[in-house]
Amino acid sequence: MNLPTDSEQPPPPDSATVNGTSTSDQNPEPPSELQLPISWPQDGKLTIEWIQNLTLCFDWSSKNLPPSEFPSVLPVHVFDSLILIASKMLHKEPNCVPIQPFRPEPDSDSESSSSAASVVVVGDVHGQLHDLLFLLRDAGYPSKDRIFVFNGDYVDRGAWGLETFLLLLAWKVFMPENIYLLRGNHESKYCTSVYGFEKEVMVKYSDKGKHVYRKCLGCFEGLPLASIIAGCVYTAHGGLFRSVTVTPSKRLKGKKNRKINVTTDSKNISLGSLEELSKARRSVLDPPWEGQNLIPGDVLWSDPSKTPGLSPNKERGIGLVWGPDVTEAFLKKYQFKLIIRSHEGPDAREKRDGFEGMDEGYTIDHIVESGKLVTVFSAPDYPQFQATEERYNNKGAYVVLEPPNFDNPIFHGFLAVTPRPKANPYYDFEDVLDSDEELDLASMVTT
């Protein structure tokens, strides 16, 4: 595939589209340059023009059409085509995706000649479509010289989780080696049923809503858990994970009656290995907090601590908290220089003693001998719907890693796009907790 250069990228929407809102109670006619409804290419191959039209259509419809009119923008059969090819692609990727920014030069006579792409790491975006569109323009779209790694939490809380997720899936299908989508804790059945995404899909697709939601959940199952960039940077939504030792007992003869003993003693938790991470069963809609498949829950829900050691995350009721000594042990063991994680917005951070807030969209949480641990959060002015009059007004941020070493994070902060188009929430934000703490774990159990 010939990757697009920066000059071939989708231009930003014109100022009328960016700032415009509907001035009529009737649905306005879309601009003539938009191809609506969106159709699937006859040859099944996405182009930069298709991505550009999708972007502009999502932006225009979010400002001019009621959510129930979404099928007139993206018919369900087009959704089906996109989600099918994207899901197949994601399910084939390993739990921990190796990302190699060094690419051989196609026109070079020398086999050793190669170029290196910069890598952009993005944190939670939570259905804030217009801020994502700004981020893509600001950072520069995916191209042969720029790779994106998204650290999860595409949906929930914001009003445009569906558009956000589908746009990123389209980029993934178009440029699979230049955009990587990792899973966040909100890409689950439990969170999407509590924080709005399920209802959003039902409102937007009506009688086809259950079908669309089920397909989205299936796609969530395929999202990888972590990445390793250039052999020296580990990224994951929540962070590190425990070792889960599984040993067969000699209780009964025969494989069918063999008992499995799982070591999950919370007093003797030890740091897990990348080999264990590679073998974890990620295709579970709601990661367990007990049993032998704890690693996905740890990777998606854990938080750093200022206190040394590795212990259960009592605040969230799932996952772990780990101290600077554990960060150092992990970095040193694998000769990494950097851990980039997300997961904590301003609402969560204000409750954490000893940690900086998320005002700037990022924090540097651990500085140890072998490197650093940073948190990046990419949803500015979060959450979109807030019970209190006083808002956090936080910036969003993304991280740029430049060759040749990729170990010096360059942070880019940005403000929320204003004004946001008017939208109704898809969850009772006044009754639902702002952060993901104190979860109803019983409700998370799925068969």
Secondary structure, 3 states (H helix, E strand, C coil): CCCCCHHHCCCCCCHHHHHCCCCCCCCCCCCCCCCCCCCCCCCCCCCHHHHHHHHHHHHHHHHHCCHHHHHHCCCHHHHHHHHHHHHHHHHCCCCEEEECCEEECCCCCCCCCEEECEEEEECECCCCHHHHHHHHHHHCCCECCEEEEECCCCCCCCCCHHHHHHHHHHHHHHCCCCEEECCCCCCCHHHHHHCCHHHHHHHHHHHHHHHHHHHHHHHHHHCCCEEEECCCEEEECCCCCECCEEEECCCCCCCCCCCEEEECCHHHCCECCHHHHHHCCCCCCCCCCCCCCCHHHHHHHCEECCCCCEEECCCCCCCEEECHHHHHHHHHHHCCCEEEECCCCHHHHCCCCCCCCCCCCEEEEEEECCEEEEEEECCCCCCCCCCCCCCCCCCEEEEEECCCCCCCCEEEEECCCCCCCCCCCCCCCCCCCCCCCCCCHHHHCCC
